[in-house]
Amino acid sequence: MERGLLWLPLLIVFFALTWQGYQEYRKVQAYGIWAEQFTKSKYDIYTVLGQKDNNITWGKPTPTGPVKLETFSLLDVQQIRFLIDSQPVAMESPPLKGRLIELEFVFDAAATSSVRIQFTEIPLAAEWGQYLQKLR
C-alpha cells in the first residue's frame, strides 16, 4: 500500500504530460491543415502566422485550429520593427537573449496604430522580419 501511494503522484504526472503532449500534437496537426493555403507560414506556442501575396494572417493556435484570426495587408504597413523586451533592435544583428520577442507592424507615421506578433525564438523573428521587409 505504501508503495502504491508513492507511485501514484508519478502516475498522475505521467498522464498529465501525456495529455499535454496530445493537445500540442493536435495543435500542430490543425496548423498543418490551416497553413496549406499560404506561401509561407510559421507555428509556435504563441502565434500562427501565414503570408500569401501581400496579406499577413495571424492568430492563436488551438487543437481545433487557429482562432482569433486577423489579416492585414503589407501595403498598409509603414514600418516593420523588431522588438525584444519592448525595445527596438536591428534585425541584421539581433541580441542572443530576450524574454519578449515581437515583430511590430506600424500602420501610420505617428505609430498610433500597430499590430504586434509574438515569437518564441529571436532568429526566427529576425528571419521573418527581414523576409517581410523585402516584400513591402
Buried (B, 14 or more C-beta within 10 A) or exposed (E): EEEEEEEEEEEEEEEEEEEEEEEEEBBEEBBEEBBEEBEBBBBBEBBBBBBEEBBBBBBEBBEEBBEEEEEBEBEEBBBBBBBBEEEEBEBEEBEEEBEEBBBBBBBEEEEEEBBBBBBEEBEEBBBBBEEBBEBE
